Amino acid sequence: MRKCKCEFWDRELKQHIKVEGLFHQWAAAYEEFESGPGNYTVALVELPGGRIVESLPTDIKFLEANP
C-alpha cells in the first residue's frame, strides 16, 4: 500500500473531501445511463479511520515513490 492524497465525493455530506490515506488498488466502476452503463476507473483508498472510498485517478497524488 502507498500513502496518497486524494479527493472524493462524500454522499452523506454532499461535498468533495480532501484527505490523506493508503492506496489499495485500482478498480472498475460504472454509472447507468439511458443508453447503457458507462465504465470508468477508480482508486480504492483507505482513510485513517478504516473507511474505504473511491477516488478518480485525476484526484489522487502518491506521496512516495513506487517501491
C-alpha positions, 0 to 999 in steps of 0.5 A: 500500500502507498500513502496518497492524497486524494479527493472524493465525493462524500454522499452523506455530506454532499461535498468533495473531501480532501484527505490523506490515506493508503492506496489499495488498488485500482478498480472498475466502476460504472454509472447507468445511463439511458443508453447503457452503463458507462465504465470508468476507473477508480482508486480504492483508498483507505482513510485513517479511520478504516473507511474505504472510498473511491477516488478518480485517478485525476484526484489522487497524488502518491506521496512516495515513490513506487517501491 
